[in-house]
């Protein structure tokens, strides 16, 4: 694919130092050929969904510009997950890293391996808040403005734990945000 597209990627982790996992994933996404990381959200702590007997998650969203086709983008994200030791034991299982293509331009894609937009993005505070942070006016194809759905998520516990400007890792180093003007 030669044209550039705007895509949004959901990042999540709840194992093996989740904050560091998500921060490293931002860097790895940025280093992937064909992907330019435009914006990254703050980090958010959220309760697990679907399977409650596990640690809380750290979630974030990346806004990228890419020349990769949607399936190729997903393939690159899955490769990053594998480098983090991602194992898919069962639905909603704890994970070292979870990377999802949430949106790819205004496309609607449904294949055996890829669903865009992510089918439950508009129902999850851990997607909507960081998504709106990086793209305040984003529209979810077939659903509508993401901002109009946030009220439906008021009962979902979520807290911003680190802003997008700088994040301190457990070892004390500072990782600057990768942000460009809108």
C-alpha positions, 0 to 999 in steps of 0.5 A, spaced: 500 500 500 502 506 498 497 511 500 498 514 507 492 512 512 491 514 519 490 508 524 488 508 531 491 502 535 489 500 542 495 498 547 494 494 554 497 490 559 496 487 565 502 482 566 510 483 567 510 490 569 504 493 565 507 500 564 513 498 561 510 493 557 506 499 554 511 504 553 516 499 550 510 497 545 509 505 543 517 505 541 516 499 537 510 501 534 514 507 532 520 503 530 516 499 525 517 501 518 511 504 514 508 506 521 509 513 524 507 514 531 503 521 531 500 521 538 500 517 544 495 517 549 496 518 557 496 511 560 490 509 564 489 504 569 482 500 568 479 494 571 479 487 567 473 486 563 470 479 561 474 475 566 475 479 573 480 474 576 486 478 574 490 484 575 488 491 573 490 493 566 494 499 563 491 501 557 493 507 552 492 509 544 496 510 539 495 514 533 499 513 527 500 514 520 501 508 516 503 506 509 501 499 511 494 495 509 490 494 515 492 486 515 499 488 514 499 493 520 495 487 524 501 482 522 506 487 525 502 488 531 502 481 532 509 480 531 510 486 537 506 482 541 510 475 540 516 479 542 513 481 549 511 473 550 504 474 549 500 467 550 493 467 548 490 462 553 483 463 553 478 469 552 480 475 556 486 472 559 491 476 563 496 478 558 503 481 557 501 485 551 495 486 547 495 491 541 489 492 537 487 496 530 481 500 533 480 504 527 483 505 520 481 511 516 473 510 516 474 503 513 469 497 515 473 491 515 470 484 517 475 478 516 477 472 519 482 475 523 481 483 523 475 487 525 475 494 524 472 498 527 474 494 533 467 491 535 466 494 542 471 500 542 465 504 543 463 501 549 469 501 553 472 507 557 479 504 556 478 505 549 474 511 548 478 516 553 485 515 550 482 515 543 479 521 544 485 524 547 489 523 541 483 524 536 478 528 540 473 529 533 474 521 531 468 518 528 467 510 529 465 508 522 458 505 523 457 507 530 458 515 530 462 520 534 466 517 539 465 523 544 457 521 544 459 514 547 463 516 553 457 517 557 455 510 556 461 508 560 460 512 566 460 505 570 467 503 568 472 504 573 478 508 569 484 512 572 489 516 568 496 514 571 501 518 567 500 523 562 502 523 555 508 528 556 513 524 560 512 517 564 517 515 569 519 508 568 520 503 575 528 504 574 527 512 574 528 514 567 524 519 563 521 517 556 518 523 553 512 523 549 512 522 541 507 527 539 506 532 533 502 538 532 495 536 530 
